[in-house]
Amino acid sequence: MPGSIRAVVVGTGMIGAVHVAAVRAAGGELAGVVASTPERGAQVAKAWHVPARHPDFESVLADDGVDVVHVCTPNALHVRQVEAALAAGKHVICEKPLATSAAEAERLTRRAEEAGLMLAVPFVYRYHPLVREIRERRLRGEFGAWQLIHGSYLQDWMLSENAMSWRVDPAVGGPSRAFADIGSHWCDLVEWVAGVRFTEVSARLGTTVATRPAGTDTSFSTAVGGPRVEVRTEDVATVLLRTGDGVLGTLTVSQVSAGRKNRLWFELDGSAASAVFDQENPETVWLGAPDGARVLFRDPNHGSPEQRRLSRLPAGHAQGYADCFSSFVADAYAAVRGATPDGLPTGADGVRSAHIVEAALSSAASLAWTDVTTTRVGPEVTA
């Protein structure tokens, strides 16, 4: 595809702004943004210095000059919008979850494959350079056979009883909130880095705030007074996992842990060595061995080729989430041009995530170990 890739971002909340910045950082051309109303879209386009040429989603579909549609809307809209964009011949980057059911995620992914279009899902924590370093060391056999996998993903943005978000409503956000929203990131990252597949889960979900303020179309908001509604999605989750090789894992998920802003943390314990990664401190990883431990710093002059490739700044100049997103979008655009970037999360990974979420929901309902359904969609990506 000659020239710059022309992209439109659909959805103007927090994550839409992240996509806009990443499109620019990746060298794409922002051809417009679409909000919930034409008036809101024009306002945001002016604030973000984006052309206000697309008043609604339909105008994006009709524009042959648009190459990629970034879907950043509430979860319940993803299927309809992704399906329409693919039918219009657009490549798609869709915020996770790709769909709120595995069956719909499978359908979208198959349609993208049949049309020869790129469909990517922003599991962007794969793009921390030191995550790539751990994965490369695993591929070299440095850790030996896995003995235990454990970790957590903790936030506090729903701690207040007056906190509210569209994600709380299962009709808009889907039947799972905390696990589908952030536990899915942990599962994707750990499976990809460790080269495992979780085949069984035993999950328990908990709602710690019984009622919250009614109605909001924003991701993060609070309200005092007014009507309240029963909360029907989880604030916390604890999950036992088992891989196809019988390795046990544990995961704790919370959106109500005071002081924890976005702490995705995992430890992989092998027969020869261990590794720890903390997303809130991504410039270092902890590597353990029987005779001691050491801290490895991100350094574009050392380590694996992928760590070097994704190190956008010199050692000692901190990189973070925004850099991951920019690298992800750059790889997605490279895929649009026909490349096959290592580790690009695609529709198949969105399908995988949906199956894990459904297994966790089923297990929480039955109070029993539940198999994670395996569906053959797209290439195998865990190696």
Rosetta blueprint (number, residue, H / E / L):
1 M L
2 P L
3 G L
4 S L
5 I L
6 R E
7 A E
8 V E
9 V E
10 V E
11 G L
12 T L
13 G L
14 M H
15 I H
16 G H
17 A H
18 V H
19 H H
20 V H
21 A H
22 A H
23 V H
24 R H
25 A H
26 A L
27 G L
28 G L
29 E E
30 L E
31 A E
32 G E
33 V E
34 V E
35 A L
36 S L
37 T L
38 P H
39 E H
40 R H
41 G H
42 A H
43 Q H
44 V H
45 A H
46 K H
47 A H
48 W H
49 H L
50 V L
51 P L
52 A L
53 R L
54 H L
55 P L
56 D L
57 F H
58 E H
59 S H
60 V H
61 L H
62 A L
63 D L
64 D L
65 G L
66 V L
67 D L
68 V E
69 V E
70 H E
71 V E
72 C L
73 T L
74 P L
75 N H
76 A H
77 L H
78 H H
79 V H
80 R H
81 Q H
82 V H
83 E H
84 A H
85 A H
86 L H
87 A H
88 A L
89 G L
90 K L
91 H E
92 V E
93 I E
94 C E
95 E L
96 K L
97 P L
98 L L
99 A L
100 T L
101 S L
102 A H
103 A H
104 E H
105 A H
106 E H
107 R H
108 L H
109 T H
110 R H
111 R H
112 A H
113 E H
114 E H
115 A H
116 G L
117 L L
118 M L
119 L E
120 A E
121 V L
122 P L
123 F L
124 V H
125 Y H
126 R H
127 Y H
128 H L
129 P H
130 L H
131 V H
132 R H
133 E H
134 I H
135 R H
136 E H
137 R H
138 R H
139 L H
140 R L
141 G L
142 E L
143 F L
144 G L
145 A L
146 W E
147 Q E
148 L E
149 I E
150 H E
151 G E
152 S E
153 Y E
154 L E
155 Q L
156 D L
157 W L
158 M L
159 L L
160 S L
161 E L
162 N L
163 A E
164 M E
165 S L
166 W H
167 R H
168 V H
169 D L
170 P H
171 A H
172 V H
173 G H
174 G L
175 P L
176 S L
177 R L
178 A H
179 F H
180 A H
181 D H
182 I H
183 G H
184 S H
185 H H
186 W H
187 C H
188 D H
189 L H
190 V H
191 E H
192 W H
193 V H
194 A H
195 G L
196 V L
197 R L
198 F E
199 T E
200 E E
201 V E
202 S E
203 A E
204 R E
205 L E
206 G E
207 T L
208 T L
209 V L
210 A L
211 T E
212 R E
213 P E
214 A L
215 G L
216 T L
217 D L
218 T L
219 S L
220 F L
221 S E
222 T E
223 A L
224 V L
225 G L
226 G L
227 P L
228 R E
229 V E
230 E E
231 V L
232 R L
233 T L
234 E L
235 D L
236 V E
237 A E
238 T E
239 V E
240 L E
241 L E
242 R E
243 T E
244 G L
245 D L
246 G L
247 V L
248 L E
249 G E
250 T E
251 L E
252 T E
253 V E
254 S E
255 Q L
256 V L
257 S L
258 A L
259 G L
260 R L
261 K L
262 N L
263 R E
264 L E
265 W E
266 F E
267 E E
268 L E
269 D E
270 G E
271 S L
272 A L
273 A L
274 S E
275 A E
276 V E
277 F E
278 D E
279 Q L
280 E L
281 N L
282 P L
283 E L
284 T E
285 V E
286 W E
287 L E
288 G E
289 A E
290 P L
291 D L
292 G E
293 A E
294 R E
295 V E
296 L E
297 F E
298 R L
299 D L
300 P L
301 N L
302 H L
303 G L
304 S L
305 P H
306 E H
307 Q H
308 R H
309 R H
310 L H
311 S L
312 R L
313 L L
314 P L
315 A L
316 G L
317 H L
318 A L
319 Q L
320 G L
321 Y H
322 A H
323 D H
324 C H
325 F H
326 S H
327 S H
328 F H
329 V H
330 A H
331 D H
332 A H
333 Y H
334 A H
335 A H
336 V H
337 R L
338 G L
339 A L
340 T L
341 P L
342 D L
343 G L
344 L L
345 P L
346 T E
347 G H
348 A H
349 D H
350 G H
351 V H
352 R H
353 S H
354 A H
355 H H
356 I H
357 V H
358 E H
359 A H
360 A H
361 L H
362 S H
363 S H
364 A H
365 A H
366 S H
367 L L
368 A L
369 W L
370 T E
371 D E
372 V L
373 T L
374 T L
375 T L
376 R L
377 V L
378 G L
379 P L
380 E L
381 V L
382 T L
383 A L
